[in-house]
Amino acid sequence: MKKLLGSLYLSLAASIWGGMYVVVKAVVDLVPPLELVWFRYVIAICALLMIGVTTKQSWRIEKRDWPSIIIIGLIGNTLSIVTQEVGTMLSTAQTGAIITSTTPAFMVLFARIF
């Protein structure tokens, strides 16, 4: 049952991830990329807070982990998402999806370095 549920969650995540480029391409004509990023973060924070409270997650973060979290947040999330949405605005949703689908390969390389 866990494998089936895991497969369903992964399929849902892949569908959302893949559909994001089409939505960004359509919405970016109305909402600038930077504002769109902030909307995404607000929605993500609300979702994560609901899930975290529901599953009674520990919110404790060690002091020594804060510099890494800040660097990852600035480069890995903020810079990455903003450039991704600007690139999708200037290009096509298909090109954005193809280029960004290489993300796992870069994650492996950078995770090894980091």
C-alpha positions as YAML, in Angstrom:
chain: A
units: angstrom
residues:
- id: 1
  name: MET
  ca: [0.00, 0.00, 0.00]
- id: 2
  name: LYS
  ca: [2.88, 2.39, 0.82]
- id: 3
  name: LYS
  ca: [4.47, 1.84, -2.59]
- id: 4
  name: LEU
  ca: [1.19, 2.56, -4.34]
- id: 5
  name: LEU
  ca: [0.61, 5.69, -2.30]
- id: 6
  name: GLY
  ca: [4.23, 6.79, -2.89]
- id: 7
  name: SER
  ca: [3.81, 6.26, -6.63]
- id: 8
  name: LEU
  ca: [0.62, 8.31, -6.64]
- id: 9
  name: TYR
  ca: [2.28, 11.17, -4.77]
- id: 10
  name: LEU
  ca: [5.28, 11.13, -7.10]
- id: 11
  name: SER
  ca: [3.02, 11.10, -10.16]
- id: 12
  name: LEU
  ca: [1.03, 14.03, -8.76]
- id: 13
  name: ALA
  ca: [4.23, 15.98, -8.05]
- id: 14
  name: ALA
  ca: [5.56, 15.30, -11.57]
- id: 15
  name: SER
  ca: [2.25, 16.40, -13.09]
- id: 16
  name: ILE
  ca: [2.22, 19.62, -11.10]
- id: 17
  name: TRP
  ca: [5.88, 20.27, -11.93]
- id: 18
  name: GLY
  ca: [5.35, 19.63, -15.65]
- id: 19
  name: GLY
  ca: [2.18, 21.71, -15.86]
- id: 20
  name: MET
  ca: [3.82, 24.63, -14.09]
- id: 21
  name: TYR
  ca: [5.56, 25.88, -17.24]
- id: 22
  name: VAL
  ca: [2.34, 26.16, -19.21]
- id: 23
  name: VAL
  ca: [0.70, 28.04, -16.35]
- id: 24
  name: VAL
  ca: [3.71, 30.35, -15.89]
- id: 25
  name: LYS
  ca: [3.78, 31.11, -19.62]
- id: 26
  name: ALA
  ca: [0.09, 32.07, -19.54]
- id: 27
  name: VAL
  ca: [0.18, 34.01, -16.27]
- id: 28
  name: VAL
  ca: [3.47, 35.86, -16.79]
- id: 29
  name: ASP
  ca: [1.77, 38.10, -19.37]
- id: 30
  name: LEU
  ca: [-0.47, 39.41, -16.58]
- id: 31
  name: VAL
  ca: [1.74, 39.11, -13.49]
- id: 32
  name: PRO
  ca: [5.47, 40.00, -13.51]
- id: 33
  name: PRO
  ca: [7.82, 37.06, -12.72]
- id: 34
  name: LEU
  ca: [9.00, 38.43, -9.37]
- id: 35
  name: GLU
  ca: [5.46, 38.90, -8.09]
- id: 36
  name: LEU
  ca: [4.57, 35.42, -9.36]
- id: 37
  name: VAL
  ca: [7.46, 33.98, -7.34]
- id: 38
  name: TRP
  ca: [6.13, 35.67, -4.20]
- id: 39
  name: PHE
  ca: [2.65, 34.27, -4.84]
- id: 40
  name: ARG
  ca: [4.16, 30.81, -5.16]
- id: 41
  name: TYR
  ca: [6.06, 31.22, -1.90]
- id: 42
  name: VAL
  ca: [2.98, 32.40, 0.00]
- id: 43
  name: ILE
  ca: [0.98, 29.42, -1.24]
- id: 44
  name: ALA
  ca: [3.86, 27.05, -0.45]
- id: 45
  name: ILE
  ca: [4.29, 28.43, 3.07]
- id: 46
  name: CYS
  ca: [0.58, 28.06, 3.80]
- id: 47
  name: ALA
  ca: [0.59, 24.48, 2.50]
- id: 48
  name: LEU
  ca: [3.74, 23.53, 4.42]
- id: 49
  name: LEU
  ca: [2.43, 25.08, 7.64]
- id: 50
  name: MET
  ca: [-0.84, 23.15, 7.34]
- id: 51
  name: ILE
  ca: [1.00, 19.89, 6.66]
- id: 52
  name: GLY
  ca: [3.56, 20.56, 9.41]
- id: 53
  name: VAL
  ca: [0.91, 21.32, 12.03]
- id: 54
  name: THR
  ca: [-1.25, 18.38, 10.96]
- id: 55
  name: THR
  ca: [1.66, 15.91, 11.14]
- id: 56
  name: LYS
  ca: [3.12, 17.55, 14.29]
- id: 57
  name: GLN
  ca: [6.54, 18.25, 12.79]
- id: 58
  name: SER
  ca: [9.38, 19.59, 14.88]
- id: 59
  name: TRP
  ca: [10.24, 23.17, 13.89]
- id: 60
  name: ARG
  ca: [13.60, 23.20, 15.68]
- id: 61
  name: ILE
  ca: [16.60, 24.14, 13.54]
- id: 62
  name: GLU
  ca: [20.14, 23.95, 14.86]
- id: 63
  name: LYS
  ca: [22.06, 27.25, 14.92]
- id: 64
  name: ARG
  ca: [24.89, 25.80, 12.84]
- id: 65
  name: ASP
  ca: [22.43, 24.96, 10.02]
- id: 66
  name: TRP
  ca: [21.17, 28.54, 9.49]
- id: 67
  name: PRO
  ca: [23.99, 29.71, 7.14]
- id: 68
  name: SER
  ca: [23.45, 26.70, 4.87]
- id: 69
  name: ILE
  ca: [19.67, 27.20, 4.88]
- id: 70
  name: ILE
  ca: [20.05, 30.89, 3.97]
- id: 71
  name: ILE
  ca: [22.51, 30.16, 1.12]
- id: 72
  name: ILE
  ca: [20.31, 27.37, -0.25]
- id: 73
  name: GLY
  ca: [17.25, 29.61, 0.02]
- id: 74
  name: LEU
  ca: [18.84, 32.51, -1.81]
- id: 75
  name: ILE
  ca: [20.54, 30.56, -4.58]
- id: 76
  name: GLY
  ca: [18.57, 27.34, -4.84]
- id: 77
  name: ASN
  ca: [15.11, 28.80, -4.50]
- id: 78
  name: THR
  ca: [14.95, 32.54, -5.02]
- id: 79
  name: LEU
  ca: [17.52, 32.99, -7.80]
- id: 80
  name: SER
  ca: [16.60, 29.71, -9.47]
- id: 81
  name: ILE
  ca: [12.85, 30.28, -9.52]
- id: 82
  name: VAL
  ca: [13.10, 33.93, -10.61]
- id: 83
  name: THR
  ca: [15.45, 33.12, -13.50]
- id: 84
  name: GLN
  ca: [13.33, 30.11, -14.42]
- id: 85
  name: GLU
  ca: [10.16, 32.22, -14.69]
- id: 86
  name: VAL
  ca: [11.88, 35.06, -16.54]
- id: 87
  name: GLY
  ca: [13.34, 32.47, -18.93]
- id: 88
  name: THR
  ca: [9.90, 30.95, -19.47]
- id: 89
  name: MET
  ca: [8.51, 34.45, -20.11]
- id: 90
  name: LEU
  ca: [11.18, 35.13, -22.75]
- id: 91
  name: SER
  ca: [11.06, 31.66, -24.30]
- id: 92
  name: THR
  ca: [8.43, 28.95, -24.59]
- id: 93
  name: ALA
  ca: [6.90, 26.70, -21.96]
- id: 94
  name: GLN
  ca: [8.25, 23.65, -23.82]
- id: 95
  name: THR
  ca: [11.82, 24.96, -23.82]
- id: 96
  name: GLY
  ca: [11.55, 25.86, -20.14]
- id: 97
  name: ALA
  ca: [10.26, 22.40, -19.28]
- id: 98
  name: ILE
  ca: [13.04, 20.66, -21.22]
- id: 99
  name: ILE
  ca: [15.82, 22.78, -19.75]
- id: 100
  name: THR
  ca: [14.52, 22.61, -16.21]
- id: 101
  name: SER
  ca: [13.99, 18.85, -16.43]
- id: 102
  name: THR
  ca: [17.77, 18.64, -16.17]
- id: 103
  name: THR
  ca: [17.43, 19.89, -12.59]
- id: 104
  name: PRO
  ca: [17.95, 16.44, -11.00]
- id: 105
  name: ALA
  ca: [21.29, 16.06, -12.77]
- id: 106
  name: PHE
  ca: [22.48, 19.43, -11.48]
- id: 107
  name: MET
  ca: [21.14, 18.61, -8.01]
- id: 108
  name: VAL
  ca: [23.35, 15.53, -7.89]
- id: 109
  name: LEU
  ca: [26.42, 17.50, -8.96]
- id: 110
  name: PHE
  ca: [25.84, 20.41, -6.58]
- id: 111
  name: ALA
  ca: [24.84, 18.14, -3.67]
- id: 112
  name: ARG
  ca: [28.15, 16.35, -4.02]
- id: 113
  name: ILE
  ca: [30.03, 19.66, -3.87]
- id: 114
  name: PHE
  ca: [27.90, 21.12, -1.09]
...
